[in-house]
Amino acid sequence: MSSSSASSSSAASAHADLTTDRLVLRPWTTAEAAAVVGDSRRADWADDFPAEGDRVVAGLFGQYPDWLGPYGHRLVVERDSGLVVGSIGLFWPPADGTLEIGYGIVASRRGRGYAPEATRALAAYALAAPGVHTVVATVELTNPASVRVLEKAGFHHWATDEQTARYRLLA
């Protein structure tokens, strides 16, 4: 990868942070998930973190423990400030070599290119996992900003229905 390369990781170091030019993607801790679910504030969160999507994901960790694993969900940390500004994740385990990715950056940090930067890094990391050859994302047609994120991250459109578009990145 180029300027936003993920740090090299293997299964042995799968919980390692992924670092890009401006971000660190680090695994959630159970304490952070509990704080989100419990509506507590932490000093290292941007003022508008967590967003609704973060609350949904944090609430599902008990049902999907693999999401806290090496190929699960991560917090997006702004390197300059050290603040959590969003989350990104893979919906593990893969199905027939395919993983779905989801992401969200808080409103105060949107428009800075963080979402494509994080998406590129996590997708590259996912494609290096054993048996994974495709990363997909589904976006609402009413969300053109998310479409732009995927296109900037190198994903290609491959299907559309009445309400959503599907994008994918192949190994």
N, C-alpha and C positions, 0 to 999 in steps of 0.2 A: 504494500500500500504506500501511498505518498505521504503528504504532509500530516495527515491525521491517522497515522498508523497505530494499530493496537500493539501493545507490548507483546512479545512472543510469549505464548502460554501453551502448556501441554496439560494433559489430564492430571499430571502430578502437581502442577501449580495452578489448577483450574480456578481457584478462588482468588488468584492474583488480580489486582486492579488492572484495568485497561486504561492506558493513558494516551490522550491525543494532544494536539497542540495547546488546546485551551481547557480541556476537561479531564476529569478522572471518573471512570465508570467503576464503581465499587459495589460489591454485593451488599444487600440489605443485611442488617442484623435483626435478630428477633426483637431486641429492645426498640429499635427504630420502628419496626412494624407495629409493635404494641403501642408506641407513642402516637403513631398515625391513627390507629384504630381507637385509641383512648382520647383522641383529640387534645393531646399534650403538645406543647411547643418545645423545640430544642434550639439552642443558641446557634447551631451551625446550619440552620435552615433559612432560606430566603423568606422574606416576610409573607409571600403568597404560596409557600409550600406547606402542606401538600395540597395538590389540586384534587378534584373529585376522582379522577382516574387512579391516582396514587392511593386514595382511601379504599377504592374497590380492590386493587391488587393486594394491598396490605391485609385486607380482611379475608382474602382467599388463601393466604399462606398455609393456614392450618389444614385446609382441604387439599392443597397441592404443594406438599413439602419440597418437591423437586424444584419449585420456583425459587427456593432459597439456596439451591445447590449451585455448582460451578457454572452451569449453563442456564441459569434462571434469570431473575430480575436483578437490576442494579440501580443504584442511585446515581444521578448525574450531578457531579460536583464541579463547580466553576473553580479552576485552578487559581485564578487571581485573588478571589475572595475567600475561597475555602467553603463556600455555602452550597448546600444542596439546592439545585434549581430545577429538578425534575427527576423522572425515572424512565428507564427503558428496560425491556425484558424480552426474553425468549420463552415461548410457551412450550416448555420441555415436558415430556420427551418427544423426540421427533416421530413423525408418522411417515413411514416409507421414505426416509431420508430428507424429509421436509420439516422445517421449523417455522413457526409464525413469530413475528416480531411486533412489538407495540412500544410506543414511546409517548412522552409528553414533557414539555418544558413549560414552566410557569410563565404567566403572562408578562411579568416584569422582565423576563430574559428572552422573549421571543423576538425574532427579526435579527438575531445575531449570528445565525447559522449553526447554533448549537445542536439542533435536532438532526440535521443531515450529518454533522461531524460525528455525533454519537451513534447514529444509525449505521454509518459506514464502518465504524470500528467494531460494533457488536456483530454486525452481519459477517465481517471478515473472520472474527473469532468463531462464530457459529459454523461457518463453512470449513473451518479447520478441525472441527470436532469429528471424531470417527463416525462414519456412516451418514454424515449430513452433506447433501449436495445442493439443496435449495433452501432459500429463506424467502418467505412470503409475507405480505402485509395486505390487509383489507382496509380500505378507507371509504368513508361516506362520500357520495358525490357532492354533497353540500359542504365539503371541507377541502377547498382547493389548496389551502396552505399545506395540508398533509400530503396532498398529491405532489406538490413542489418539493417537499422534504424527500420523498422517496425518489423522485427523479434526480435530485441533486446528489443523493446517496448512491446512484447508479442502478437503481431498480428499474425494471421495464414493465410496462402495462401488458397484461395478458388476458384479462377477462373483465367483463362488466355485466351487471344485472340492473334491475330497476333502481336500486338504491346505493349500490357499492361498486367500487372498482378494485380489482386485485392486481397486485404488483409482485414481481419476484426478482430475485437475484440468484443466478446459478453459479456453481463452483467452476 
